[in-house]
Amino acid sequence: MNVLIIDNYDSFTFNLYQYVGEILQTLDSDEEASVIVKRNNEITLADVEAMNLDRIIISPGPGSPDDPAYFGICSEVIETLGKTVPLLGVCLGMQGIAHVFGGDVVRASVPMHGKVSSIRHDNSGIYQGLPQELEIMRYHSLMVKADTIPSCLTITSVVANDSRAELSFAESALTGDEIMGLAHKEYPIQGVQFHPESFATEGAKRLLSNFLLQV
């Protein structure tokens, strides 16, 4: 299995690298596994296409996904390779997924840096086998604007709010519960606003294993 992590100049990227490497070491397979980290401005789309990848992870990072100075090659990778290669966007990476498909990324009303929240999720994809009210670590000052989510994307998790627990994720997001996860309805693209590589995120390795090992 070949995994590429595109580094958006973030200090958490090598935590992702370590987790992914540890998960791949558990594979009962003769197939070699490799994890490659490349910064977002040191490779081209052609370089990425030539890597024969099985998975792509787009890391967290500073700035906004609409600015190539911060997001580099990532928008092209999402738009082109995300159609066929399973792709996970983390924090800035998820915001980039929303941006590429037509959603808006705006400043959050309250910056969340080093804050733990609980989420409710759809029990599918990366969330399979994980409990509800999952505690996750957040480091972000931008967020995906709920009323701009394009029809090709679905909300897979939101910040848990007991008073709105019976609402759909879309309804919950529109009433103020921030979006914590997205997935494309047709392509193998998923994203999380939180940091699964943080020690404070519950079930982090299970979530990443779901992404890496699901067919």
N, C-alpha and C positions, 0 to 999 in steps of 0.2 A: 504494500500500500504506500502510495506517495502522497504526502500531505504538504501543502504550501501554506505558510502563515505570512501574510503580507503585513509588515510592521509599519504602522502609522506613527512612528517615533514615540512610542509609549513605553513607560517603565514596566508595565505589566506584561509586555509581549513574551518575555522569556519565562514568566510563570505559565503562560499558555503552552509554550514550547515544552516545558518540563512535564506538565500534565499530559499533553498529547503523547509524548515519548513514553511515559510510564504506562499509559493505556495500551499503546501499540506493542509494548513488550509482553503483554499478557496474551497476545494472539497465539492460538495453537495452530500455527501454520508454518510451512517451509518458505513461504513468500517473504522476501525481505521488505522491511518497512523503513521508510525514511521521512524525516520531518525537516523541511527546509524553511529558513526564515530569510525573507528578502524585504528590504525597505521599499516603500511605495514609489520611490523615484530612481531606483537602481535597476529596474527591469522594465521591459516593454511587454505589450500584450502578446507579441509574437514569442517572446521568451517564455511566457507563462504557458502559452498553447503548446510549446515544444516539450514541456516537462512531463506530459502524459500523466496528469494528476488524477487522483481518486477523490481528494477532498481539498477544499480551499477554506481557510479561515482569514477573515479580515479583522485586524486587531482594533482595540480602542486607540484613541489618540486625541490630541488637542484640535481645536478649530472646528470648522464646519465642513460637511461633505460637499457643499457646493463650491468650495474653493480648492482647485487642484494643488495649490501650494501645501495644503494639509492632507488631501486625500489621494494625490498622485494618480497612479494607474487604476485605483480601486473601482471607480465608476465603470470604466471600460470592462474590467474583469467581471463585475456583477452583470452588466448588460449582455456581454458576449458569452462568457463561459458558464455563468449561472444557469443557463438554459439546460445544460447537460451534466455539469460537474456539481455534486452536492456542495453547497457553500453556506458557511455560518458567519454572520456579521455580529461583532461584539461591540456594544456601546456606539462609538462613532460608526462602526461597521453596520449596525442596524439602521442608524440614521441615514447612512448612505444607500441602503436598500430602499428605504422609503423615498429618498430624493430621486434615485434613478427612475423609479416607476411613477413619479409624479406627485408624491406627497411633500408637504412642507415641514421643515425643521425650524423650530422657533426657540427662543429663550424660555427656559422653565421659570415658573413664578418663584420657585424656591430652589436654588442650587443644591444639589445633593452630592456632597463630596465626603466619602467615608461614612455614609449613612446606611443603616440596615433597614430594609422594608420586608414585608411579607407580600407574596403574590398569590393569586389564584390563576390556574392555567387550564388548558384544554385537554390535558392527559394524552396528547398525541405527539408524534415526532420526538423532539429532544426531551419532552416532559414525561415520556412513558415511564411508569414505575416510580414516579416521584410524588411525594405527598402534597396535598393542598396546603395553603398557608406556608408555602416554602419561604424560608428566610434567605434574602439575597443582599449582596453588597452593591451599593450604587456610588458612582463617581461621575456625575455629569451636570452640566448647566444648560444643556440644550435638550429638547424633546421633540418627538414626532407629534405634529398637531392632528388631533383625532379626526376633525371634520374634513381633513384633506387626504385621508387614506384612500388610495385608488382601489377600484373594484377588483383588481388582480391580486391584492394582498388581503390577508385575513389576520385579525388580532388573535394571538395565541396566549397572551398573558397580560394581566393588569395588576396594579397595586391593589392589594386586598382591602376591602372596605365593607365591614359587616352590614352597614345600612343599605348597601347596594349589591349584596351577595346574590340576589335572585335575578339581577339584570344580566343581559348578554354582555359579552366583553365590549362590543361596540357601544352599547348603551351606557355601560359603566364608564368607558373612556370619554364619551361625550359629556358626561356629568361631572368629570373632573378627576377620575382615577387614571393616573398616567399609564401609558402603554409601555409594557415591559417586554413584549415579544411580538414578532410578526413572522408570517410565512407566506410564500407565494402560492397561489392556488394551483398553478400548473407546473412551475419549475421547482427543482430541489433546493430552494433557497429558504433559509431560516435566519432569524436575527433575535438577539436579546439586548435590551438596553442596559442590563446589569452586567456584573463581572463574574462569570463562572470560575475564573482562575483565582479569585480571592478566597483566602482561608475562611472568610466569614459567610460565604455562600454555601448553603446547605445542599448536599447532593451534587456537588460540582462535578465530580468525576463520573457519576452516573449520567448526568446531562451530556457531558462531552463524549462519553462512551456511546450514548444513544446516537449522537451525530456521526461519530466515526465508524460505528459498526453496523448500523442499520443498512439493509440492502436498499 
